Amino acid sequence: MSGSSKTLIVIAGPTASGKSALALSLAETLGTEIVSADSRQIYRGMPITTAAPTENDLRRVRHHFVGILPPEEYYSASRFRDDATDTINKIMTRHDFAVVCGGSMMYLDALCNGIDDIPTVPAEIRTSLQKEHSEKGNTWLLELLEKLDPEYYLKVDKANIKRVFHAVEICITAGVPYTSLLTGQNRRKADHLPWDVVKFGIRMPRAALFDRINRRVEKMVADGMVDEIRSLSHLRHLNSLNTVGVKEIIRYLDGEWDLETATARLAKNTRVYAKKQITWLQRDEDIKWLDTDGHEHTEELTKQITTFLECV
């Protein structure tokens, strides 16, 4: 801790672990505001699909970066870092604490640890590359990356086409290999931020987490997820809709799967995503873990955090 009188509290954890409920309870207890670090909740039009805060949640506590952008607008971890830092500075003029909550690991990492200065990709470059990619396919895109940045080509997960595409568009925009921009020299650590940062992670047995995920998926479908995605299906090519939930339901809407199959695949892919989040979080030595059995213990966890804050 740096000794600052202001503290940023990060609530992390895999999807469906209860982050939002804990952040809401904590923000109410501390009398402060929540900054959402969710790369999909920032978009309008899909609150069910992204498990966004409800209208009641928004009335209880002021939230930032929830439903503020149209799906057509491109957003990035770099932009979030700058926008969130500015917003948190403003919150700290009103309160001693601010709460950040979200499952987008790159957003949390960019905010707390900084990010390499990657240029913003012009819309015309992204659109042109998307068109060419749709016509020529993934093999063409991988060959292009190998030509533009052979070093990154050797280490990138070639099954992660989204990451491959991002590297190619950065190479084209910057006119230099993507690898040359990943120097790490511009990354800042949390102790260089103008406030103290304390990270908490929710942890529970894998079986309990998977049960929560399965029940959440069933509830989302029952709450109208299919109609929500149907209303956005004409925008399926956008990055904002390139997410778990949308892709599975689109295949149902296109007649490839029945709803039972789409729902089962959605639950499975969400579990896979949760495991990736857990792996990422386990690498962060700064996280203080809040262990739970998977049942709702929001008040108890809130008390654990406030007790910790009183002791530091």
N, C-alpha and C positions, 0 to 999 in steps of 0.2 A: 504494500500500500504506500502511496506517495505522500500521504498526509493531507491530501486535498479535503476540503470540507464538503465536496460534492462527490457522489458515488453513483456510477452506472452499474445496474444490476442486470446481468445477462441470464435469462432463463432458457436453457437448451435441453434437447432431448429428442428422441425419435418421434416420428409422426404418431399421433394418438396416445402419447404418453401422459397428456394432461398439462402440457405447457401453458396453454392459453388460460385455463382455469386458475392455475397457480399465479400466473402473471397478473390476472385480474384481481385476485384476492390480495396479492402483495401490493399492487398499486393502490388499491382502496385503503389498505392498512397504513401505507406510508403517505397517502394523500398526494399521489403524483400521477404521471401519465405514462402511456405505453407506446413504444416505437416498435412496429411490426417489422421483423426481418424475414419476410416471406416473399419470395420472388413471384408468386402467383396471386396472393391476396391483394397485392398492390393494384391489380386490374379490376375493372368494373365488370359486372355481368355474370360472375360465376361464384357467388358466395357459398353455395352448397358444395360445389366441386372442390373448392379450396378450403372448406371448413373455416370460413371467415368469421370474425366476431359477429354476433347477432345484434339486432337493433338495441336490445336491452343491454348487452355488453357495452355498446358504444355510448349509451346513456349513462351507464354506471361510471365509466372511466374514459377519459379522452384518449383516443387512439390516433396514431399517425401512420401514414403509408398503407391505408386500407381503402381499396376501391377508389383510388384517385386518378388512375390512368385508363384510357380506352385500350382495348386489346391490341389495337394497331400500333401503339407506341412502343418503341424498343427501349428497354431498360437494362442496366447492367450492375454488377457488383461495384464497379468503380463509381458509377453515379450514386448508388446507394451510400457508399462510404461518404461522399461529399455532402449529399443531402441530409443523411442521418446525423452527421457530425454537427451540421448547422442547426438542425432541429433540436438535438440534445443540448447544445449550448443555450438555446432559447429556453428550453425546459428548466435548465439549471439556474436560470435567473429567477424562476418562480418557485422552485423546489430544491431540496437538498439531494433528492434521488430522482433517477429516471430508470424505467424498466424496459429492457429490450427483450423481445420474445419472438422466436421464429425457428423454423426448421431448415432454412436455406443456409447451409454451412458456409458457402462462399461469401454470403452477405455478412455473416457474423465474423468471419475471418478477416474480411476486408475492413470492417469497422474497427476491430480490436487490434489487428496486426498490420494493417495497411495493405497495399496492393501495388504491383508494378504499374508504372504509367503506360497503359495501353491506349493507343489512339481510338477515338470514337469512329466507328465504321459508317461512312456516308450511306444514306438510304439507297442511292442509286447503285452502289457497289454491291450491297447485300441483295437487292432485288435481282440484279443481273446474275449474280452467282447462284442464287436460288433457282432461277429459270434454267440456267445451264446445268445445274446439278440434277434438276428434275428430268431433264432431257437425256443426260449422259450417265447418270447413276453414281453409285458409291465407289466403284472401281476407278472411275475417272477422277473423282474427288481425291481419293487416296494417292493416285499417281501424281496429281497436281501438287499435293502437299509434299510428296517425296522430292519433287523438282524444286519447289520453293524453299523448303526447309528440311533437308535430309536428316539433320540431327533430331528434330522433333518427331519426324516420321518414325524413327527407330524406337522411340520410347512411348509414343501415344498409344492409348487403347484404341485399336483400329475398329473395334466393334462400337465404339462411342462416336457415331457419325456427327453428333452435335458438336463434340469437341474438335473433331477433325475440321468441320466446316468453319468453326470459329478461328482456328489457327490459319486456315487458308485466307479468310477474309481479312485478318489482321496483316498477313504477309502482303496482300495486295494493297491494302490501305497505306501501310507504313513504307512499303517498298524495300523492306529488309526482312530477313527471316524472323519468325515469331520468337524463336529461341533467343535471339540477340536482345530482345526486349525484356526477357525474364531474368534480369540481373539480381533482383532482390535488394538493390541499393536504395530503393525508394520506400521499402516496407518500414513501417513504424511499429514499435511495440506498445502494448497498452500503457506501460509506465511513462510514455511520452505524450499521452493524451492529457488534456487539461482537467480530467477528473479521475478519481480512482475507478477501477473496473473490478468487479467481483462476478465470477461465473459460477452458476449452479447448473447441474445436469440431473435430470430425472432418470433413475435407473430402476428397472424391475426385471423379474424373470422373463426369459424369452417367450415362454408359453403364455404368460399373462398378457404381454404386449401384443402377441399375435391374436389373442382372443379379443382384445380391445379393438384391434384393426378390423377384424372380421365383423364385429358388431357395428363399428362406425360405417363401414362400407354398406352394410344392409340398411342402416338408417338413412344414409345419403341417397340411396336409390329410392327408398320409401318416401323421402322428403321432396322428390321431384328433380333429381339430378339429370335424368334422361331428357326431360323437357328443357332444362337449362342448357344442356350441351346441344340439343337440337337447334336452339335459337342462335347458337354460335357456330354451328357446323360449317357455315360458308366461310368462316375465318380459319379453318383448320390448318392452313399453310403457315399461319403466324407462329412466331416463337412463343408467344404468350400462351398458346394452346398446346404447345409441345410438352405435355405433362401427363403423369399417371392419372388416370381417371377419364380424361378426354379421349385419349387414343382408344381405350377399350370400348367406351360407349359409342364412339364413331363407328367402330366395326359392327356393333349391333345395329346402329341406324342404317348402315350400308347393306345390311342383310347377310353379312359374313357369319355372324354368331347369333345365337338366340340370347335373350337377356340373362338367362341362368349362366351360360358360358361366359358372357361378358362380365358379369358380377364376380364370378369365381376368379377369372383372370385378373380383374381389378384388385381383388383382395390379395392374390398372390404377388402381383407386381408391387403393391404397396408394402407388403412384408419384405420384399427384396430391397426396396428403397429404404425402409427402416433399418435394415441390417447395414446398409452403406452409411447411413447417418451415425449409427452406433460406432462403426469402425473409425469414422472421422473424429468423433468426439473422444474416443478412447486415446487418441494421440495427443490430446490437449492436456498437458500436465497441470494447467491452472484451474481446471474444473473441480469444484467441490461437489461431490455426488450426494444426491438425496435418494436414498433407497426406499422403495415402496413395494408392496405386494401386488400392485395392479389395481387395487380398489381405490376409491376416492378418499384421499387423505389431505385434501387441499389445505384445510385449516392447520393441520399438524405440520405440513411442510412450510407453510407461511410462518408459523411460529419458529421453526428451526432457522429460517433465514433471518428473521428479525432478531432473534437471540444472538446469532452470529454477528450481525451488524452492530449490536450493542456492545460486543466484546472487542471490537477492533478499533 
